[in-house]
Amino acid sequence: MKDLMGKAIFDYQEGNYSEDLVTATHISYNDVLPVPYLFRSYDEMPKIEQHALDIARGKTLDIGCAAGSHSLYLLNKGLDVTAIDVSPNSIEVCKKRGVKQAFHRNLLDETAQYDTLLSLMNGTGIFHTIELATKYLSHMKSLLKPGGQILIDSSDVSYMYDEEDLAELKQAGIYYGELDYYLSYKGESEEVMTWLYVDFETLKKLCKPIGLNCELVKAGEHFDYLARIISS
């Protein structure tokens, strides 16, 4: 990957902000992701993210930390926070901002145990596909201390399809939340990735066979939600 997200974050940190990120999926048009949004304060975060930070506790792993805004807030609350991201530029920025335990690392390479695993800004995206979701959830379960919790958010994107398209996807055995995700920055395009949006009932079904209980803790304003997952 070209790490365009990380480059944008690094540019902003270094005072070289001149353009925003542009995102799209195979079912949606280009949309602007303002880079300053990745540096937002608690008061600027959506209610779902605020609630996740309010109920995070103990030793916490911030998965896909980006510029480290969630980590910084939790550190200021006095929590022991480790931040990880597959973007090396993002990790460098996290360290510059004061997140000392920030590592360029894939979640599947993580081995320590935590009281809270935090995965926000469509946290299920890191699963990539429904097929891989079980692998990721099983690994996340192995990282939980006794009584630990996974706080993860996502959205039900079925509203973006008409009924006929949904029926065709279902007949073909394709989950509608597996989206081709495109990102560009300053004239460069990132490699296309599959990003997974999961409706709550499907996430709940994915959790059950691997011994995880999934509960809805907060619904958002636009088909989004925050889930809390614990060992059963």
N, C-alpha and C positions, 0 to 999 in steps of 0.2 A: 504494500500500500504506500501511497505517496504522503500520507499523514497530513492531508490538507486541513482537516479540522485542527490538528495540533499547530500547524503553521499559522492559522488565523488566530488561535489563542496566544501563541508566542508573539505575533506581531502586535496584538493589542497590549500585552504586558509590557512590551518594549517601547510603546508609544508610536508604533508604526501603523495604526489603524486607519485604513482608507477605504476598505470594501468589506461588505458582509458576505457570509456564506450563502450559497443558493442550493436548495434541496428540491428533490422531486422523487416521485415513485412511478411505477408503471401504470398506476391508475389515477395519478394526480399531476397537475401542472407545477411549474416552478414556483417555489415559495422562498422568501428571504428569511434567513436565520440571522438576526443581528448579533454580531460577535459580542457586544457589551452584555447581552442577555446571559452569556455564559459566565459572566463575572457578577451576577446579581446578588443582592443581599437577601436576607431572610424575608424582609418586608416586601420584596419584589417577586418572591416566588409564588407559584400557584398554591392554593390551599392544600392540595394533596401532598405536595412536597413539604410544606410547613408541618402538616400533621405527621408525616413520616419522621421528620427531624424531632418533633416533640416527643414521639414515643420510642425513638432509638435509645438504647441503653448499653452500658458496659463497653467491653472491647468491641469496636465496630470496624467492619471492612466496607469501605466506599468503593463499589465496583463501577468502573467506567467513570472515574472521577472528573474527567475533563479539566477545567481550570481550578477545580478544588473548592468551589463555593460551599458545597454541602459539608465537606471535611472541615473547612475553616470554622463554620458555625458550630459544629459538634465539638471541635477542639476548644473553642471559646466557652462551651458549656462544661468543659472539664473531662470529656470522654477521651479514652485512648483510641485513636483513630489511625488506621492504615488505609492508604489510598492506592488503588491500582488502575492502570489503563494500558491499552495496547498502543497508545500514542506516546512516543518518546518526548515529543515537544510539550505535550500537556503535562507530563510528569515533571519536566524541567520547570515549567511555570508554577506548578503546585509547590515545589520546593522553594522557589523564589518568593512565593506568597506566604510561606511559613509552615507548610505541611511537611514536616521532617521525614515522616514515614510514608514516602510516596515512591512507588516502584513501577517500572515498565514491565508489566506482567499480564499474562492471560489468566482469567479466572481458573481455568482448568489446571494451571500450574501452582495454584495456591494450596498450601498444606496446613497452615495454622488454623486454630479454632477460635471462634468468635461468639459473642453474645448476640450481636446484630450483624446481619448481612444487608447492606443497603444498595438497591439498584433502582435508580430513578431516571426520569426523562425517557419514558417507555423502556423500563428496565428489562422487559422480556425480549427486547431487540437482540440482546447478546446471544440468545438461543439460536437465532438465525432461521431455524425451521422447526416445525412441530416434531419431526423425527428426532432432532437433536435435543429438544427441550427436556426429555427424560434424562439424558446424559448429564445435562447441566444441573438440573434439579437434584439428581442423585449426588452429584459432587458437592453442591451447596449444602445438602443435608449432612454430608461428612464433615463439613467445616463448622457445624453448629456445636457449641458447648451445650451441656444439659440445660434445658430450659431456654435455649436460644431461639431467635426469630429471624425470618427473612422478610424484609419489607420491600415490596416490588410493585411497580405501577405499570399499567398498560391501557389500551383502548380497544373497544369493539369497533372495528372499521367496516362492519357490514353495511352501514348506512351509505357507504361510498359506491355500492353496487346496486343495480336493479335486481329484482327477484329472479329474472330469467338467468342473469349471469351467475348469481349465487347457486342456482339449481344446477347449472352446467358444471361449475367448479366442484360441487358436492358429488355429482355423478362421476366426475373424473378422478375423485379421490384427492382433490387439491384443497388445502385449507386456505380460505380467503384472506387470512391475515399474514400470509407469507408474501412480502412485497419486495420487488426489486427497488433498491434505494440508490439514488444518484446524488452526488454532492460535487460542487465545483467552487473554486475560489481563485480569484485573480487570473481568470482565463484558463485555469487547469481543471481537469476533471479527474475525480477519484475513481478508482476501480469500482465497478458496480458490486454491491453486496446485497445479500438477502437479509432483510430486517423483519423480525417477527412481532406482529401485534396480536395479542391473545385476548379473546373475550373471557370474562371472569369464569363462566361455567366450564369452559374448556380447560382453563388453568386448574380449576378445582379437580377436574377429572384426571388431568395429567399427574397431579400430586398424589392422589389416593393410592395407586398401586405401589408407590415407593415409600409408603408409610409417612406421608406428610398430610397435615390438615391445613386447608386453605380457607381463610375467612375474609370477607369483604369488610374493610374497616372504614373506607370513605369513598363515596361516589363523587365524581367530578361533574362539571357543568356540560361536558360535551362528549359523552360516551366513554370517558376515562374513569379509572378507579385506582385505589390503593388496596393491595392485599397484604395480609399478614399470614405467613406460612410457618408452622411449627411441626416438630416431630409428633407423630400420633402415639 
